[in-house]
């Protein structure tokens, strides 16, 4: 399984996974209770319904997962950037952190 490959490769106890349900612009065949049970059983950190057609929740779901990882610093080491302006520094740090995560994930494929 994909998640086991990641946790084994990086010798992690856990790896945050966000469940994303696409086509939220269409009628649903599943109830919220079923989704909640699935999330709990598989230890997902959350769930977003998205629609690529309507561009609904796409950016929010990506921001959620990267903020989750960034704030907890469980998965990859923090990338340090020296800067005077703390606000600019945090934004630059998040961008570098995002790029670091993506490069690590690309190596797994």
C-alpha positions in Angstrom: 0.0 0.0 0.0 1.1 3.6 -0.8 1.0 4.7 2.9 3.1 1.8 4.1 5.7 2.5 1.4 6.0 6.1 2.7 6.1 5.2 6.4 8.6 2.4 5.8 10.8 4.5 3.5 11.1 7.4 6.0 10.9 5.1 9.1 7.8 7.0 10.4 5.2 5.9 12.9 2.6 7.8 11.0 2.0 9.9 7.9 -0.9 12.3 7.6 -3.4 11.5 4.8 -6.3 13.7 3.8 -9.2 12.0 2.0 -10.5 14.1 -0.9 -13.9 13.4 -2.5 -14.1 14.8 -6.0 -17.1 15.7 -8.0 -18.9 17.5 -5.1 -21.0 19.2 -7.8 -22.8 15.9 -8.5 -25.3 14.0 -6.3 -23.8 11.9 -3.5 -24.2 8.2 -3.1 -22.7 8.1 0.4 -23.8 9.5 3.8 -21.6 11.6 6.1 -21.7 8.9 8.8 -20.1 6.4 6.4 -17.4 8.9 5.5 -16.7 9.6 9.3 -16.5 5.8 10.0 -14.0 5.4 7.1 -11.9 8.3 8.3 -11.7 6.9 11.8 -11.0 3.4 10.7 -8.2 4.4 8.4 -6.8 7.2 10.5 -7.2 10.0 8.0 -6.6 13.5 9.3 -9.7 14.9 7.6 -11.9 15.0 4.5 -12.7 17.6 1.9 -15.3 17.5 -0.8 -14.0 19.2 -3.9 -15.1 20.0 -7.4 -12.5 20.5 -10.1 -15.3 21.6 -12.4 -16.3 24.5 -10.1 -12.9 24.9 -8.5 -14.5 24.3 -5.1 -12.2 23.5 -2.1 -9.2 22.6 -4.3 -6.9 25.2 -2.8 -8.4 24.8 0.7 -7.7 21.1 0.8 -4.1 21.5 -0.3 -3.5 24.3 2.2 -5.0 22.1 4.9 -2.6 19.2 4.4 0.5 21.4 4.0 -0.4 23.5 7.0 -1.0 20.3 9.0 2.4 18.9 8.1 4.2 22.2 8.5 2.8 22.9 12.0 3.5 19.4 13.4 6.9 19.0 11.7 6.5 15.2 12.1 7.3 14.2 8.6 10.3 16.1 7.2 12.8 18.4 8.9 12.0 22.0 9.0 13.7 24.2 6.4 15.3 27.2 7.9 15.4 30.5 6.1 17.1 33.6 7.5 15.1 36.8 7.1 14.3 39.9 9.1 10.6 40.2 8.3 8.9 37.4 10.2 5.8 37.4 8.0 7.8 37.1 4.8 10.0 34.6 6.4 7.1 32.3 7.3 5.7 32.5 3.8 9.1 31.7 2.3 9.6 28.9 4.8 6.2 27.4 3.9 7.0 27.5 0.2 10.4 25.9 0.7 8.8 23.3 3.0 6.2 22.6 0.3 8.9 22.1 -2.3 10.8 19.8 0.1 7.8 17.6 0.7 7.0 17.4 -3.0 10.6 16.5 -3.9 10.6 13.8 -1.2 7.3 12.3 -2.5 8.5 12.3 -6.1 11.5 10.1 -5.1 9.1 7.5 -3.7 7.3 7.0 -7.1 
